[in-house]
Amino acid sequence: MVIDGKAIAEDVYLSLRASRPLALGIIVGGSNPVIDSFVRIKEKAAQRLNVSLARRELASDATTEDAIAAVVSLAGEVDGIIVQLPLPSRIEIDPVLAAIPPQKDVDGISAAPIVRPPVAEAVAEILVHHGVDVKGKHAVVIGSGRLVGMPSAALLASLRADVHVLTLGDSLAPLLEADIIVSGAGEPGLIKPEHIRDGVVLIDAGTSDSPTGEGGRKIAGDADPACAAKASLFTPVPGGVGPIAVAMIFKNLFALSLK
């Protein structure tokens, strides 16, 4: 079954209510098709929820100190802050994220987060929505990043799954034993049908920008779309985890506004 992430996201949006006008700030340190797509989706969601959105573009020569200053400045104007990753390599990520006040950290990636990262929330929502019992299941997470891999592994472990984490370059053999796979490698076509067993729950949270062969670009996931024929549940890219994760950003924003 191919999961309709937009339908699940719609359910989340319909559940959100705010007692006052809210504002979300996004700090962007670079431009590529994936980042631009993510930001546009967030802007559209903010508009439909009547959340004002403040976007701050870092200068092309911005330093770590500049990025921290942008976070501190924006924190005084909004109810929630997103630092759109990745930032340019010259900027140290950890000090920038540490500057986000926990009560305004809608991505759940500051030093002391109050909410869970949106992708992990999206994974949880998919599992609950489709009645997947995680306890005792063998789960494989591909990637150990702060946005997908680490929080997804922590989520599955908290639900008492047996969790195995792979990083890019590891053998994919463990996938054949997996009941649940969550992938956030950002490597298009990494997972092929021969890597998975029938009936697996395959949640593809990997997103990358790939050439189309006609001079264009497209957003692609980690899993070959042909995997859908073997999986009991399969999230396409785009249209799967992404829309739900964006909805969870706003769910986190609304929740933090009540703290």
Secondary structure by P-SEA (a helix, b strand, c coil): ccccaaaaaaaaaaacccccbbbbbbbbccccaaaaaaaaaaaaaaaaacbbbbbbbccccccaaaaaaaaaaaaacccccccccccccccccaaaaaaccccccccccccccccccaaaaaaaaaaaaaccccccbbbbbccccccccaaaaaaaaaaccbbbbbcccccccccccccbbbbccccccccccccccccccccccbbbbbbccccbbbbbccccccccccccbbbcccccaaaaaaaaaaaaaaaaaac
